[in-house]
Amino acid sequence: MNALIVAGLLLVLLGLAYQSGWSRSRGLVTADGVKIHSRPQYHGSFVAIWAMVPTLVILGLWAWFGGGITRDYTVSLIPTDIMMSLDQVGLNAAIARIGALASGYGVTGESPAWEQAAGDALRSFQMLTFVGVLVLALVAGGAALVYARSRIDARLRARNAVERVINLALLACSAVAILTTVGIVASLVTEAFRFFTFIHPFDFFFGTVWNPNNAGSAGNWGSYGLLPLLSGTLMITAIAMLVAVPVGLMAAIYLSQYAPAQLRAVAKPMIEILAGIPTIVFGFFALVTVGPFLRDLGNLIGLSINATSALTAGIVMGIMIIPFVSSLSDDILNQVPRTLRDGAYGLGATQSETIRNVLLPAALPGIVGAFLLAVSRAIGETMIVVLAAGNAPVLRGNPFEPVATITVSIVNQLTGDTDFTGPQSLVGFALGLTLFVITLGLNIVALYIVRRFREQYE
């Protein structure tokens, strides 16, 4: 509720500030034919920015420091004799109970008189601080509004000021994306380094046995060989690409070269619907439909196919990534200039010959890049392999048997109570770093192929 009130008042302040600056600028335009440097909308944006900056700064400071201040006040409400008898866990529990009483949700069991009094006092404190901070922020915003409006005259370069702020905002957004990536990589590297203090890197990257001892003590951590997981990941990815590449590419060729416009308008969105289906749905489909079907089919022809196997996960994963291959390949084929096809037709080539000898070679770099991006998507898939692959970390080459993948092992090792002090949990970061390096390498190869062999057309 408080967030809605703050958002509503900020929108009101923003609207008032913009309208104030806009009307002030319009007044200058109509007065004796005065020419102004910037258009009225820039003056409105100028005043709105000035009004919002101090308001958001005050609200941001309270959001940053308010939790600590509220916690300190809550601790001060606990009687001294009770405070002396509490350890850190008990103190946190007492603070949580007082906060629950203040919020009105209540607590389980009977509440002592001091807890109820502390809850009432905390509720009053929260209300007073909320109103006080909000009034202070609005007063600061209003004062900035008045000041910015007074600066508006014919010579004010409001457009330049607004564009500088927008450039800074865009730079900040770019920095957030870059710093997030750097932070993820840094966390993976640091935690993976801690893991390698327990397990030698050679044993991890070249080990053939995956058998973590989750209850092990020092010196008895178990085996953490990556090769069984890597082989399962690559096997499922290869099966998925064997399904997705021919189906997706043929669908793209048909939609871009053969299909009537009416059919294309219906078929292309229907294919792309597959990309919007949650992966857990695909996993459930593989578990209850595709897996039993393949098992029964194997029994019919004399093959032993497990319901949960690399084949089941690979087929369903291939179906899932068909839209990636199809949509990207279709867009790339449509970018090939019409003049190349017309030239081939003029030389007497048939439509199929034109597609094989002209269209596909011209679009090949982009198609290969689309395939590699689809491989990256398949390698990082989790839910399908969790439900359909069988989770058997054994180094084997039979796609009809259960296998384990890197993503499934990450889920297994980081699920439940984890203290991140031993290799049982830290191995998840080593596996994540390995997966990151693999997908990064595939993306780099895809970009290199596209840029190296891309054809430039006028």
SULBELSUL-V794614 format. One record per residue. RES is the residue in three letters. OMEGA is omega in degrees with one decimal (none if undefined). NEAR is the number of other ideal C-beta (glycine too) atoms within 10 Angstrom. Layout:
res;omega;near
RES;OMEGA;NEAR
RES;OMEGA;NEAR
This chain:
res;omega;near
MET;178.9;5
ASN;179.7;10
ALA;178.2;7
LEU;178.4;8
ILE;179.3;12
VAL;-179.8;18
ALA;179.3;10
GLY;179.5;10
LEU;176.2;15
LEU;177.9;19
LEU;177.9;10
VAL;179.0;11
LEU;179.1;20
LEU;179.1;17
GLY;179.3;12
LEU;-179.2;16
ALA;-180.0;27
TYR;-179.1;21
GLN;179.5;13
SER;178.9;20
GLY;179.8;28
TRP;-178.5;21
SER;177.5;15
ARG;179.1;19
SER;177.9;25
ARG;177.2;14
GLY;176.9;12
LEU;-178.2;17
VAL;-176.2;13
THR;-177.6;8
ALA;174.3;9
ASP;176.6;5
GLY;-179.0;6
VAL;175.8;11
LYS;-178.6;7
ILE;-176.0;19
HIS;-173.4;14
SER;179.2;21
ARG;-176.7;14
PRO;-178.3;19
GLN;176.6;15
TYR;176.1;22
HIS;176.0;31
GLY;177.9;24
SER;178.5;23
PHE;179.7;28
VAL;-179.7;31
ALA;178.9;24
ILE;179.0;21
TRP;-178.3;22
ALA;-174.3;29
MET;-174.1;18
VAL;-180.0;15
PRO;178.3;19
THR;-179.5;25
LEU;178.3;15
VAL;-179.7;13
ILE;178.6;18
LEU;178.2;20
GLY;177.8;11
LEU;178.6;12
TRP;177.1;18
ALA;-178.2;12
TRP;-175.0;9
PHE;-174.3;10
GLY;-179.8;15
GLY;178.4;10
GLY;179.3;9
ILE;179.4;12
THR;179.0;17
ARG;179.2;13
ASP;178.5;9
TYR;179.1;15
THR;178.4;22
VAL;179.8;15
SER;179.8;10
LEU;-179.2;20
ILE;179.6;18
PRO;-174.0;12
THR;-178.5;6
ASP;178.2;8
ILE;-180.0;14
MET;-178.1;14
MET;-177.3;8
SER;-175.7;7
LEU;168.3;15
ASP;-175.8;8
GLN;179.0;7
VAL;178.2;8
GLY;178.0;12
LEU;179.0;15
ASN;178.2;12
ALA;178.9;12
ALA;177.9;20
ILE;179.3;19
ALA;179.2;12
ARG;178.2;19
ILE;177.5;26
GLY;177.7;19
ALA;176.9;16
LEU;179.6;20
ALA;-179.1;21
SER;179.6;12
GLY;179.8;8
TYR;179.1;8
GLY;-178.2;10
VAL;176.8;15
THR;180.0;7
GLY;-179.9;6
GLU;-179.0;6
SER;177.4;17
PRO;-177.6;12
ALA;-177.9;7
TRP;177.6;15
GLU;179.6;20
GLN;177.9;13
ALA;178.7;15
ALA;177.7;26
GLY;178.0;23
ASP;179.7;14
ALA;179.0;16
LEU;177.5;20
ARG;178.0;16
SER;178.8;11
PHE;-180.0;16
GLN;179.0;18
MET;-179.0;12
LEU;-179.7;10
THR;178.6;15
PHE;-179.6;15
VAL;-178.5;11
GLY;179.8;11
VAL;-179.5;17
LEU;178.6;19
VAL;178.7;10
LEU;179.6;15
ALA;-179.6;23
LEU;177.6;20
VAL;177.7;13
ALA;177.3;18
GLY;177.8;27
GLY;178.0;16
ALA;177.1;13
ALA;177.0;20
LEU;-179.3;23
VAL;-179.8;14
TYR;-178.9;12
ALA;179.2;24
ARG;179.6;19
SER;-180.0;10
ARG;-176.3;15
ILE;171.7;24
ASP;-174.5;13
ALA;-175.8;13
ARG;-177.6;8
LEU;178.7;19
ARG;-176.6;14
ALA;-179.1;25
ARG;179.6;16
ASN;-179.7;13
ALA;-179.7;19
VAL;-179.7;19
GLU;175.1;14
ARG;178.5;11
VAL;179.0;15
ILE;177.4;12
ASN;177.7;10
LEU;178.4;10
ALA;177.9;11
LEU;177.3;10
LEU;179.0;10
ALA;178.2;9
CYS;177.0;10
SER;179.8;10
ALA;178.5;11
VAL;179.7;10
ALA;-178.6;9
ILE;-178.7;10
LEU;175.9;11
THR;177.4;10
THR;179.1;10
VAL;179.2;11
GLY;178.4;10
ILE;-179.3;12
VAL;-178.9;14
ALA;179.4;11
SER;178.3;13
LEU;-176.7;20
VAL;-177.6;14
THR;-179.4;10
GLU;176.0;18
ALA;176.9;21
PHE;176.2;14
ARG;178.8;17
PHE;-177.5;23
PHE;170.4;16
THR;176.2;9
PHE;-175.8;17
ILE;-179.4;20
HIS;-179.4;12
PRO;179.2;13
PHE;178.7;9
ASP;-179.5;14
PHE;-173.7;22
PHE;-176.9;14
PHE;178.1;11
GLY;-177.7;18
THR;-179.5;12
VAL;175.1;14
TRP;-178.7;21
ASN;-180.0;11
PRO;175.9;20
ASN;-173.4;14
ASN;178.6;14
ALA;-174.6;8
GLY;176.3;13
SER;-177.9;8
ALA;-179.3;7
GLY;179.1;6
ASN;-174.3;8
TRP;-175.3;17
GLY;-177.4;16
SER;-177.3;16
TYR;179.0;27
GLY;-176.2;19
LEU;-169.8;22
LEU;176.5;16
PRO;179.4;23
LEU;-179.6;24
LEU;179.6;18
SER;177.0;20
GLY;178.3;31
THR;-178.3;28
LEU;179.0;18
MET;179.5;22
ILE;178.6;31
THR;179.6;26
ALA;178.0;15
ILE;179.7;22
ALA;179.9;28
MET;175.8;21
LEU;176.1;13
VAL;-170.4;19
ALA;-173.7;27
VAL;-179.5;20
PRO;-179.0;13
VAL;-179.0;17
GLY;-179.4;27
LEU;178.5;20
MET;177.0;13
ALA;178.8;21
ALA;179.4;26
ILE;-179.5;21
TYR;-176.8;15
LEU;-176.7;20
SER;-173.1;20
GLN;-172.2;16
TYR;-170.0;12
ALA;171.8;16
PRO;-176.9;8
ALA;-179.1;6
GLN;178.7;8
LEU;179.0;12
ARG;-178.9;15
ALA;179.9;10
VAL;-173.0;9
ALA;-176.9;16
LYS;176.7;18
PRO;179.9;9
MET;176.8;9
ILE;-177.8;18
GLU;174.9;15
ILE;179.0;9
LEU;-179.2;15
ALA;-178.9;14
GLY;179.2;7
ILE;179.2;13
PRO;-177.1;9
THR;177.5;17
ILE;177.1;13
VAL;175.7;12
PHE;178.7;22
GLY;177.3;23
PHE;176.9;16
PHE;178.1;18
ALA;-175.1;29
LEU;-171.7;19
VAL;-175.6;13
THR;-173.8;12
VAL;-178.8;19
GLY;177.0;24
PRO;178.2;13
PHE;179.1;14
LEU;177.7;21
ARG;179.1;19
ASP;177.6;11
LEU;177.4;11
GLY;177.1;17
ASN;-178.9;11
LEU;-176.5;8
ILE;174.9;7
GLY;177.5;6
LEU;177.7;11
SER;-179.1;11
ILE;176.6;20
ASN;177.7;21
ALA;174.2;19
THR;-174.4;22
SER;176.6;29
ALA;179.8;33
LEU;179.5;24
THR;-179.5;32
ALA;-178.4;36
GLY;-179.8;28
ILE;-178.4;25
VAL;176.8;28
MET;175.9;28
GLY;176.3;25
ILE;-178.4;20
MET;-175.1;27
ILE;174.4;27
ILE;-179.8;24
PRO;179.4;22
PHE;-180.0;22
VAL;-175.5;27
SER;-176.2;28
SER;179.8;19
LEU;179.8;19
SER;178.8;27
ASP;178.5;24
ASP;-179.4;14
ILE;178.6;22
LEU;179.9;21
ASN;179.0;13
GLN;176.7;12
VAL;-175.4;19
PRO;178.6;12
ARG;-176.7;8
THR;177.8;11
LEU;178.6;16
ARG;179.1;18
ASP;177.7;11
GLY;178.1;13
ALA;176.6;18
TYR;179.1;14
GLY;177.6;9
LEU;176.0;10
GLY;179.8;7
ALA;174.5;16
THR;-178.5;10
GLN;179.0;13
SER;177.6;11
GLU;177.8;14
THR;179.7;19
ILE;-176.6;19
ARG;-169.0;13
ASN;-176.7;12
VAL;-171.0;18
LEU;-177.5;21
LEU;176.3;16
PRO;179.8;13
ALA;-177.7;18
ALA;-172.9;23
LEU;179.5;14
PRO;179.3;19
GLY;178.8;22
ILE;177.8;21
VAL;176.0;16
GLY;177.1;23
ALA;178.3;26
PHE;-178.6;22
LEU;175.5;22
LEU;176.5;20
ALA;176.1;28
VAL;178.0;25
SER;177.9;20
ARG;-178.7;20
ALA;-178.6;26
ILE;-177.3;20
GLY;-179.1;16
GLU;-175.3;24
THR;-167.4;16
MET;-179.6;19
ILE;-177.3;31
VAL;175.9;31
VAL;-175.3;20
LEU;-167.7;24
ALA;-174.0;30
ALA;176.2;29
GLY;176.2;23
ASN;175.5;18
ALA;-175.7;17
PRO;-179.0;23
VAL;179.8;16
LEU;-178.4;16
ARG;179.9;15
GLY;-179.0;9
ASN;-178.6;15
PRO;179.8;20
PHE;-177.6;16
GLU;176.9;18
PRO;176.9;21
VAL;174.9;32
ALA;-179.7;23
THR;179.9;32
ILE;-176.7;22
THR;179.3;22
VAL;179.6;26
SER;175.6;23
ILE;178.5;20
VAL;-177.9;15
ASN;-175.0;17
GLN;-178.1;21
LEU;178.3;17
THR;179.5;10
GLY;-179.7;8
ASP;-179.5;5
THR;179.8;14
ASP;176.6;7
PHE;175.9;13
THR;-179.6;10
GLY;-177.7;19
PRO;-179.3;23
GLN;178.7;22
SER;-177.3;21
LEU;178.8;24
VAL;177.1;28
GLY;178.6;24
PHE;176.1;22
ALA;176.7;26
LEU;178.0;26
GLY;177.5;19
LEU;176.8;18
THR;178.7;20
LEU;178.7;21
PHE;-179.7;16
VAL;-179.7;12
ILE;-178.7;19
THR;177.0;17
LEU;178.2;12
GLY;178.5;12
LEU;178.9;18
ASN;178.2;15
ILE;177.7;11
VAL;179.5;15
ALA;179.2;21
LEU;178.9;13
TYR;-179.5;13
ILE;-179.1;18
VAL;-176.9;18
ARG;-176.3;10
ARG;-173.4;8
PHE;-179.2;13
ARG;177.4;11
GLU;177.8;14
GLN;-179.7;4
TYR;178.5;10
GLU;none;4
